[in-house]
Amino acid sequence: MEFKYNGKVESVELNKYSKTLTQDPTQPATQAMYYGIGFKDEDFKKAQVGIVSMDWDGNPCNMHLGNLGSKIKSSVNQTDGLIGLQFHTIGVSDGIANGKLGMRYSLVSREVIADSIETNAGAEYYDAIVAIPGCDKNMPGSIIGMARLNRPSIMVYGGTIEHGEYKGEKLNIVSAFEALGQKITGNISDEDYHGVICNAIPGQGACGGMYTANTLAAAIETLGMSLPYSSSNPAVSQEKQEECDEIGSAIKNLLEKDIKPSDIMTKKAFENAITIVMVLGGSTNAVLHIIAMANAIGVEITQDDFQRISDITPVLGDFKPSGKYMMEDLHKIGGLPAVLKYLLKEGKLHGDCLTVTGKTLAENVETALDLDFDSQDIMRPLRNPIKITGHLQILYGNLAQGGSVAKISGKEGEFFKGTARVFDGEQHFIDGIESGRLHAGDVAVIRNIGPVGGPGMPEMLKPTSALIGAGLGKSCALITDGRFSGGTHGFVVGHIVPEAVEGGLIGLVEDDDIIEIDAVNNSISLKVSDEEIAKRRANYQKPTPKAMRGVLAKFAKLTRPASEGCVTDL
């Protein structure tokens, strides 16, 4: 196929992968299969675009992705020289699974998604990939799969949900979790408890605050792997429909120019992605996932890069969970491109990074709206930040020799010294709140729930929300070798490495020990003598693995530590 680029007529093979099957005369059975799915003679010369969604009925985040996929397929098929072929992979609803053993499968699903995209597209020789994720792990799973294949690719985010409402109060998924803490402490009526549950989730779309889904969507758009506005276009919006209509021409442009993920996902692009996470006050999960995505494309990003960027990047977005606003509110003032335009103007981003439009990040946002700091307070200017440095802090110390991730908004303070209350898993913690075992001034220690110990490193949204709901969110800290939801807030430290079952000191903490957390000097320490620690270590018995077969056992055997992104292909 010929096309004009920079004033010159160029020739390019759009079907350089699929021709392996469609043009080889020694593949008659293969070609018979194509006729069987409805191919016409002219379709055999077209580039094949694999369109993968995590569509399934059981999750508001994902329930509409099949419809978006059909619209994208239509856009691709209407584009000269292309044919779209839909396939599907799994998704796990964090909102549904959180608080129970099923949550162990959530992080695991990221690897399964990546594996399935690589497997399907690799086997079928697709020339390009369009992925349509909804819930949290869908997005990094999609990007990792694309990176491994390194063929022209675009991610289309399923979009954010609208807020719920009950008795004049705006609600979201975290409202339901926090209502549990209120119920445990008798601070909410049965009627209102049920009312919150019934009204928190109004329909399709991913959780609406700057939780993991919206954080990752914003990071990936900034990275350059989504079209402009993809992260902030709501699930139920004309803009999301129009975005799907653009995919055919956009993916053809990538094929013509042979722009691959490795051309886009550079070190500077990942630095941009980390910067936007800090600016928006995004999820701790971004640390895990950005490290993993970078690893998949061969770019070295470590947790220390997050600290480096956090030190020079303020929090400007007043978003839930610690703030007031939702992603739908950002959409109304110009979406993510308005934020990117402002940050570029202020010299906070690398504007020369290539994106899936074939243009640079700076070129993409030239026509975006300018943020008006006089008419809105969703986004603050640099001169008046919510926090002068980033909210994500990487802490080291005897409790986290390999590092840990703290989410410090500034509202809960930056230093905590308290008495340990040890819990083996989140149900033990919930029981502790119900029994009154946890008190103001305590540091809750939830352990044996790391990548290996979980296995699967489940989120601690139920415990942290219950803590807030019980009125202990400002007077207690919480540390864990598990991880947190993007909806988590409070004085919390997760991703502790080494985890308990891998010899981490968190496995030796006892009730009434003193723990010190310092988010200014980035340290987390157990105030127990070396002699006492040695004595406990000599008596320590490693717990029996919780999974002996299946995908959880496989993950536990293959995973790298949280500090390395919990990747499973090294």
C-alpha positions in Angstrom: 0.0 0.0 0.0 1.2 3.5 -0.9 0.8 6.6 1.2 2.2 10.1 1.4 4.4 11.0 4.3 6.4 14.2 4.6 5.6 15.0 1.0 6.9 11.7 -0.3 5.1 8.7 -1.6 6.0 5.7 0.5 5.2 2.1 0.2 4.5 0.0 3.3 3.2 -3.5 4.0 0.3 -3.1 6.5 -0.1 -6.8 6.7 3.5 -7.8 7.4 2.4 -10.2 10.1 -0.9 -11.6 8.9 0.5 -12.3 5.4 2.4 -15.1 7.0 -1.0 -16.9 7.1 -3.1 -15.2 4.4 -0.5 -15.1 1.6 1.4 -18.4 2.0 0.2 -20.9 -0.7 1.3 -23.8 1.6 -1.3 -22.8 4.2 -4.5 -23.9 2.4 -6.2 -25.1 5.6 -5.5 -21.8 7.3 -7.0 -19.9 4.4 -10.0 -22.2 4.4 -10.6 -21.3 8.0 -10.7 -17.6 7.0 -13.3 -18.3 4.4 -15.2 -20.1 7.1 -15.4 -16.9 9.2 -16.7 -14.9 6.3 -13.6 -13.6 4.6 -13.9 -12.4 1.0 -11.0 -12.7 -1.5 -10.1 -9.0 -1.0 -9.9 -9.5 2.8 -6.8 -11.7 2.5 -4.6 -8.7 1.6 -5.9 -6.5 4.5 -4.0 -5.9 7.7 -5.7 -7.8 10.6 -6.4 -5.7 13.7 -7.0 -7.8 16.9 -9.6 -6.0 19.0 -9.5 -7.4 22.5 -11.8 -6.4 25.4 -12.2 -7.5 29.0 -16.0 -7.5 28.4 -18.2 -9.4 30.9 -21.6 -8.9 32.4 -20.6 -9.2 36.0 -18.9 -5.9 36.6 -20.1 -2.3 36.0 -16.5 -1.4 34.9 -16.6 -4.0 32.1 -20.3 -4.5 31.2 -20.2 -2.1 28.3 -16.9 -3.0 26.8 -18.4 -5.4 24.2 -20.5 -2.6 22.8 -17.4 -0.4 22.5 -15.5 -3.2 20.9 -18.3 -3.6 18.3 -18.1 0.1 17.5 -14.3 -0.1 17.2 -14.6 -3.1 14.9 -17.0 -1.1 12.7 -14.5 1.8 12.6 -11.7 -0.6 11.6 -13.7 -2.4 9.0 -14.7 0.9 7.4 -11.0 1.9 7.1 -9.4 1.0 3.7 -7.0 -1.9 4.0 -8.0 -3.1 7.5 -10.1 -5.8 8.9 -11.0 -6.1 12.6 -11.2 -9.4 14.5 -12.6 -9.3 18.0 -11.4 -11.6 20.9 -11.8 -11.4 24.6 -9.9 -12.1 27.8 -10.7 -12.1 31.5 -11.4 -9.4 34.0 -11.7 -9.4 37.8 -13.9 -6.9 39.5 -11.9 -5.5 42.4 -15.0 -3.8 43.8 -16.8 -7.2 44.0 -13.9 -9.3 45.1 -12.4 -6.9 47.7 -12.6 -8.1 51.3 -12.8 -11.9 50.4 -10.3 -14.5 49.3 -11.3 -13.9 45.7 -9.3 -10.7 45.8 -6.1 -12.8 45.7 -6.9 -13.3 41.9 -7.0 -9.6 41.1 -3.3 -8.9 40.6 -2.9 -12.3 39.1 -5.4 -11.3 36.4 -3.0 -8.7 35.1 -0.6 -11.4 34.2 -3.3 -13.6 32.7 -4.6 -10.7 30.6 -1.1 -10.0 29.3 -0.4 -13.7 28.6 -3.7 -14.1 26.8 -3.2 -11.0 24.5 0.3 -12.1 23.7 -0.8 -15.7 23.1 -3.8 -14.9 20.9 -2.3 -12.2 18.8 1.0 -14.0 18.6 -0.6 -17.2 17.4 -2.9 -15.5 14.9 -0.3 -13.1 13.5 -2.4 -9.9 14.0 -0.8 -6.8 12.6 -2.1 -4.5 15.2 -3.8 -4.5 18.6 -6.6 -2.4 20.1 -7.4 -3.2 23.7 -10.5 -2.1 25.6 -10.0 -2.4 29.3 -12.3 -1.4 32.2 -11.3 -2.3 35.7 -7.9 -1.8 37.4 -5.7 -4.6 36.3 -7.2 -4.7 32.8 -5.1 -1.7 31.7 -1.5 -2.7 32.7 -2.3 -6.2 31.5 -3.3 -4.8 28.1 -0.1 -2.6 27.9 2.2 -5.5 29.0 0.7 -7.7 26.3 1.1 -5.0 23.7 4.7 -4.4 24.8 5.6 -8.0 24.5 4.2 -8.2 20.9 5.6 -4.7 20.0 3.2 -4.2 17.1 1.1 -1.0 16.4 -1.3 -0.7 19.4 -3.8 1.6 21.0 -5.6 1.3 24.3 -9.2 2.6 24.6 -10.2 3.0 28.2 -13.8 2.0 28.9 -14.3 5.2 30.8 -15.2 6.4 34.3 -18.5 6.0 36.0 -20.9 8.7 37.1 -21.3 9.4 40.8 -24.1 7.9 42.9 -26.2 9.9 45.2 -28.2 9.3 48.5 -29.9 11.9 50.6 -28.0 14.7 48.8 -24.6 13.1 49.3 -22.5 12.1 46.3 -21.4 8.5 46.6 -18.9 6.1 45.0 -17.6 2.6 45.7 -15.5 3.7 48.7 -18.7 5.1 50.3 -20.0 1.5 50.5 -16.8 0.2 52.1 -16.7 3.1 54.6 -20.3 2.5 55.5 -19.3 -0.9 56.9 -17.0 0.8 59.5 -19.9 3.1 60.4 -22.2 0.1 60.9 -19.6 -1.7 63.1 -19.4 1.3 65.3 -23.1 2.0 65.3 -22.8 5.3 63.5 -25.2 4.6 60.7 -28.8 3.3 60.6 -29.7 0.1 58.9 -31.9 2.1 56.5 -29.1 4.4 55.5 -26.6 1.6 55.3 -28.8 -0.1 52.8 -29.4 3.2 51.0 -25.7 3.8 50.5 -25.3 0.3 49.1 -28.2 0.7 46.7 -27.1 4.0 45.3 -23.3 4.0 45.3 -22.9 2.5 41.8 -25.4 4.0 39.3 -24.3 2.0 36.2 -21.5 1.3 33.8 -18.0 2.6 34.0 -14.9 2.3 36.3 -14.8 3.6 39.9 -15.1 7.4 39.7 -12.4 8.8 42.0 -8.7 9.0 41.3 -8.6 5.3 42.2 -6.5 2.7 40.3 -8.5 2.6 37.1 -8.6 6.3 36.5 -5.0 6.7 37.7 -3.7 4.1 35.3 -5.9 5.4 32.4 -4.4 8.9 33.0 -0.9 7.5 33.2 -1.3 5.5 30.0 -2.7 8.4 28.1 0.2 10.5 29.3 2.5 7.6 28.4 1.2 8.0 24.8 -0.6 4.7 24.4 -4.2 6.1 24.3 -5.8 8.8 22.2 -6.1 12.2 23.8 -9.1 12.4 26.2 -9.4 8.6 26.5 -8.8 8.6 30.3 -11.3 11.4 31.1 -14.1 10.6 28.6 -16.8 9.1 30.8 -18.1 5.6 29.9 -21.6 7.0 29.2 -20.7 10.0 26.9 -20.8 11.0 23.3 -17.1 11.6 23.5 -16.4 8.0 24.3 -18.4 6.9 21.3 -16.6 9.4 19.1 -13.3 8.1 20.4 -14.2 4.6 19.2 -15.1 6.0 15.8 -11.5 7.4 15.5 -9.7 4.1 16.1 -9.8 2.8 12.5 -7.9 5.8 11.1 -5.7 6.0 14.1 -4.5 2.4 14.0 -4.0 2.7 10.2 -1.8 5.7 10.7 0.3 3.7 13.2 0.6 0.8 10.7 1.6 3.1 7.8 4.3 4.8 9.9 5.2 1.5 11.7 5.0 3.2 15.1 5.3 0.5 17.7 5.0 0.6 21.5 8.8 0.6 21.8 8.8 3.9 19.9 6.3 5.4 22.4 7.1 3.8 25.7 10.5 5.4 26.4 12.1 6.3 29.7 11.0 9.9 29.3 7.4 8.8 28.5 7.4 6.7 31.7 8.7 9.7 33.6 5.7 11.7 32.2 3.4 9.0 33.4 4.8 9.0 36.9 4.5 12.8 37.0 0.8 12.7 36.2 0.2 10.1 38.9 1.7 12.5 41.4 -0.1 15.6 40.1 -3.5 13.9 40.3 -2.9 12.2 43.7 -3.2 8.8 42.1 -3.1 5.2 43.4 -0.2 3.4 45.0 -0.9 0.6 42.5 0.6 2.8 39.9 4.1 2.0 41.3 3.6 -1.8 40.8 2.0 -1.4 37.3 4.3 1.2 35.8 7.3 -0.8 36.9 5.8 -3.9 35.3 4.8 -2.1 32.0 8.3 -0.6 31.7 9.8 -4.0 32.3 7.7 -5.5 29.5 9.2 -3.0 26.9 12.7 -3.2 28.3 12.8 0.2 30.0 14.3 0.3 33.6 11.9 2.0 36.0 12.3 1.4 39.7 10.4 2.5 42.8 13.3 5.0 43.4 12.2 6.8 40.1 8.9 7.4 41.8 10.6 8.9 44.8 12.8 11.1 42.6 9.8 12.5 40.7 7.7 12.7 43.9 10.4 15.0 45.4 9.9 17.6 42.7 6.2 17.2 41.8 3.3 18.7 43.7 -0.2 17.3 44.1 -2.5 19.6 42.2 -5.7 17.5 41.8 -8.3 17.5 44.6 -9.7 14.1 43.8 -11.2 11.4 45.9 -10.3 9.4 48.0 -8.6 12.2 50.0 -10.1 15.1 48.1 -13.5 16.1 46.8 -13.8 15.5 43.1 -14.2 12.6 40.6 -12.9 12.0 37.1 -16.2 13.1 35.6 -15.5 16.6 37.1 -12.1 16.8 35.3 -13.9 15.9 32.1 -16.1 19.0 32.5 -13.1 21.4 32.6 -11.2 20.1 29.7 -10.2 16.5 30.6 -6.6 15.3 31.0 -5.3 17.2 28.0 -6.0 20.5 29.8 -3.9 19.3 32.7 -1.1 18.1 30.4 -1.2 21.4 28.5 -0.7 23.3 31.8 2.1 21.0 33.0 3.9 21.3 29.6 3.7 25.1 29.8 5.3 24.9 33.3 8.1 22.6 32.1 6.9 19.6 34.1 6.7 17.1 31.2 8.8 15.9 28.3 6.7 17.3 25.4 8.7 15.6 22.6 7.5 12.1 23.4 5.8 10.3 20.5 2.2 9.1 21.0 -0.3 6.8 19.2 -1.6 9.8 17.2 1.8 9.9 15.4 2.3 13.3 17.0 4.1 14.3 20.1 2.5 14.8 23.5 2.9 18.6 23.1 1.3 18.6 19.7 -1.6 16.5 21.0 -2.7 19.1 23.5 -2.0 22.3 21.6 -5.8 22.9 21.1 -6.8 21.7 24.6 -8.6 24.1 26.9 -6.6 26.2 29.3 -7.2 25.5 33.0 -9.0 28.4 34.6 -7.9 28.5 38.2 -10.4 31.3 39.0 -13.5 29.4 38.1 -12.7 25.9 39.4 -10.7 24.3 42.3 -10.6 20.7 40.9 -7.0 21.4 39.7 -4.8 23.8 41.6 -2.0 25.9 40.1 1.6 25.2 40.9 1.7 28.3 43.1 -1.0 26.9 45.3 -0.6 23.1 45.5 -2.6 20.7 47.7 0.8 19.3 48.7 4.2 20.8 47.6 5.7 17.3 46.9 4.2 14.0 45.8 1.9 12.0 47.9 3.6 8.6 47.1 6.7 8.1 49.2 9.1 5.1 49.1 10.1 4.2 52.6 13.1 2.0 53.6 14.2 0.7 57.0 14.6 -2.5 59.0 10.9 -3.2 58.4 11.3 -2.7 54.6 14.8 -3.3 53.5 13.6 -3.7 49.9 11.4 -0.7 50.2 7.7 0.1 50.7 5.1 2.5 49.3 3.3 5.0 51.5 0.4 7.2 50.4 0.7 10.4 52.3 -1.8 13.1 51.3 -0.6 15.5 54.0 -3.9 15.5 55.8 -2.9 12.6 58.1 0.5 14.1 59.0 3.9 12.9 58.0 5.1 11.1 61.1 3.6 8.3 63.2 4.9 6.4 66.1 2.7 3.9 67.7 2.0 0.5 69.2 1.8 -2.6 67.0 -1.4 -4.6 66.7 -0.7 -7.6 64.6 -3.2 -9.3 62.3 -2.7 -12.3 60.0 -4.9 -11.2 57.1 -7.7 -8.8 56.7 -10.5 -10.9 58.2 -8.5 -11.0 61.4 -8.3 -7.2 61.2 -12.0 -6.7 60.7 -12.6 -9.0 63.8 -10.2 -6.8 65.7 -12.2 -3.6 64.9 -15.4 -5.4 65.9 -13.9 -6.5 69.2 -12.3 -3.2 70.0 -8.8 -4.6 69.9 -7.5 -1.7 67.8 -7.2 1.7 69.6 -6.1 5.2 68.8 -2.3 5.4 68.6 -1.9 1.8 67.3 -0.2 0.7 64.1 -2.2 -2.1 62.5 0.1 -4.7 61.0 -1.6 -6.9 58.4 0.8 -9.5 57.1 1.2 -12.8 55.2 -0.8 -11.3 52.3 2.1 -10.4 50.0 2.6 -11.6 46.4 3.8 -15.0 47.7 2.1 -15.1 51.1 -1.4 -14.1 49.8 -0.8 -15.4 47.3 -1.6 -12.6 44.9 -1.1 -9.6 47.1 -4.8 -8.6 47.7 -5.9 -5.1 48.3 -6.7 -3.8 51.7 -9.6 -1.6 50.8 -12.0 -3.2 53.2 -9.6 -2.8 56.2 -8.7 0.8 55.4 -12.2 1.8 54.7 -13.5 0.1 57.9 -10.7 2.0 59.8 -12.0 5.3 58.3 -15.6 4.4 58.9 -14.9 3.4 62.5 -13.4 6.9 63.2 -9.8 5.6 63.6 -8.5 6.8 60.3 -6.7 9.8 61.7 -5.5 8.2 64.9 -4.2 4.9 63.6 -1.6 3.9 61.0 -1.7 0.7 58.9 1.2 -1.2 57.4 1.1 -4.4 55.2 3.0 -6.6 52.8 -0.2 -6.5 50.8 -1.3 -3.6 48.7 -4.0 -0.9 48.7 -6.8 0.1 46.5 -6.7 3.4 44.8 -9.6 4.2 47.0 -7.5 3.9 50.2 -6.6 6.9 52.2 -5.2 7.5 55.6 -1.7 6.9 57.1 -1.0 3.7 55.3 2.2 1.9 54.1 2.0 -1.2 51.8 4.2 -3.2 49.3 6.6 -4.0 52.2 9.6 -5.9 50.8 10.7 -8.5 51.9 7.2 -9.8 52.7 6.6 -11.9 55.8 6.9 -15.3 54.2 10.1 -14.3 52.4 11.9 -13.5 55.6 10.7 -9.9 56.0 10.8 -8.4 59.5 7.1 -7.7 59.3 6.7 -11.4 59.9 8.4 -11.1 63.3 6.5 -8.1 64.7 4.6 -8.7 67.9 1.8 -6.9 69.7 3.0 -3.9 71.7 6.2 -3.4 69.7 6.9 0.2 68.8 6.8 1.1 65.1 8.0 4.4 63.7 6.9 5.7 60.3 8.7 8.8 59.0 7.4 10.1 55.6 9.8 13.1 55.8 13.0 11.0 56.1 11.4 8.1 54.2 11.9 5.5 56.9 9.9 2.7 58.5 11.4 1.0 61.6 10.6 -1.6 64.2 12.0 -0.3 67.5 13.2 -3.7 68.8 16.8 -4.7 69.6 18.8 -6.7 67.2 19.2 -9.4 70.0 15.4 -9.7 70.3 14.9 -9.8 66.5 17.5 -12.6 66.3 15.7 -14.6 69.0 12.4 -14.2 67.2 13.9 -15.2 63.8 15.4 -18.4 65.4 11.9 -19.4 66.5 10.0 -18.3 63.4 8.1 -21.0 61.5 7.2 -20.2 57.9 3.4 -20.6 57.2 2.3 -23.4 55.0 1.6 -22.1 51.4 -2.1 -21.2 51.0 -2.3 -22.5 47.5 -0.7 -25.7 46.3 -2.2 -25.9 42.8 -3.7 -23.7 40.1 -3.1 -20.1 39.0 -2.4 -18.8 42.6 0.3 -21.3 43.2 1.8 -20.6 39.8 1.9 -16.9 40.6 3.5 -17.5 44.0 6.3 -19.5 42.4 6.9 -17.1 39.5 6.4 -13.6 40.9 9.0 -11.1 41.6 8.7 -8.9 44.7 6.5 -5.8 44.7 9.5 -3.6 44.3 10.0 -5.2 40.9 6.4 -4.9 39.9 5.3 -8.5 40.7 6.1 -9.5 37.1 6.0 -13.2 36.3 8.0 -13.5 33.1 11.6 -13.0 34.4 
